[in-house]
Amino acid sequence: MDAQYPGEMTREGAVLTGFSRGAYAAGRIAVMHPGRWPYLLLTEADVPLDAGSLKKAGVRGVAMLAGEIGSQLPGERRTVARLSAQGVRARLWVMPKAGHYYSANIDDIMREALDWLVALEPEKT
């Protein structure tokens, strides 16, 4: 696209997403390609993310989604807390009544997570 439309493309709001093993791949891809993926949306995977690597890769925000009755929720809670403490903008959404699958209200959760990720100003808490 860059070759065909030089100067017309931007990655300003690019979101790389993955579910389960795809989330693990997304985390690695973002780190392996600095500057290409400013936002990650990772679902149902406690991906071992490193704040230093994410910052070096230009990742500006990480949204994680976990099923309320799935096995990934406790680890994702710890990951979000650790990343937040290390200065990475990170947040967790819990999918109600879901395990390793999307919840019935995934459209609303996904919309909220995407809006939060690409917001111009970091959330004040």
N, C-alpha and C positions, 0 to 999 in steps of 0.2 A: 504494500500500500504506500509506504514511504517513497518508493521509487516511482510509482505511477502518479502519486499526488504529493510531490515534494512541498514541505512546509504547511500542508493542510491537515495533517494528522497530529493528534496530541495524545499522550498517555495520562493527562492530568487527572482524569477520573477513572482510570483503568482498574478494574476489580478482577482479581484472579480468585476463582472459587473451586472448591472440591468437596466431595462427600466421601467419608470413610478413607479408604486408601488414596483416593483422589486428593484429599486434603493434605495427606503426607506429601504427595507429589507437588502440590501447589506451594507448600512451604519451601521445598527444595528448589523448585523452579524460580521462585522469587529471589532467593539468595544467589542462585547461579547466574541470574540475569539482572544485575544492579540497574536500577532506574526504570525498568520496564513495568513493574507492578507496584504502584504505591499503596494498594489496598488488598488485603486478604480477607476472604470470607470462607471459613473452614467449618464444616458440619460433621458432627459425629466422629471426631477423631481428636484425641489428646496429642496433638503434634508437638514434638519437643522443639520449641522455638527458642532461639537465642536472641536476646535484645540487641546485643552488639552487632550480630550478623544482619538482623533486620534493619537496623539503623544504617549500616554500611550499604545495604542494598537499596536504601531509599524508601523502605516500607514505612508509611505514615499512619497506618491504622490496621488493626486486626479485629475482626468480628468472629466470634466462635458461637456455634449453635450446638446444643446437646439435647437429646431426648430426656425427659423427666425420669423415665424408667429404664434408660439405657445405661450401659457400663461406662460411658465416657464422661459423664457429668462431673464426678469428683475431680478427675484429672484436669478437665478443662477449667474448672473453677480455680484450681491451683495455678495453672498456666496463665490465666488472665490476671490473677492477683500478682504473680511474679513479674509479668511483663509491665503491668501498670506501675509497680514499685520501681521498675528500672527505667521508667520514662517513656514507655511505648504506649500509645493510645490503644487500649484494648478493652473489649467488653464482651460479655456472655449473654446469650439469649437462651432460655430454656423452653423447649417445645413440650407443651403439656400433653400428658397421656401418650407419649411417643417413646419408642425404644430406638432401635437402629433403623429408623424410617422417619419420614417427615410427619409432622403433626397435621391435624385437620386445618389449623389456622396458619399454615406455613406462608401463605401469600402475605398476610399481615406482618408476620415476624420478619420475613425476607425484606419486605418494603422498609420496615423500621430499621433493620440492620444496614441496609444499603444507604438509606438516608443519613444515618449516623456516620457511616464510614466516610462518605464524600462531603460531609458538612465542611464549610469553609473554616469555621472557628472550632477549635477543640472544645469539647464539652467541659463545662465548669462543674465540679462536684464538691 
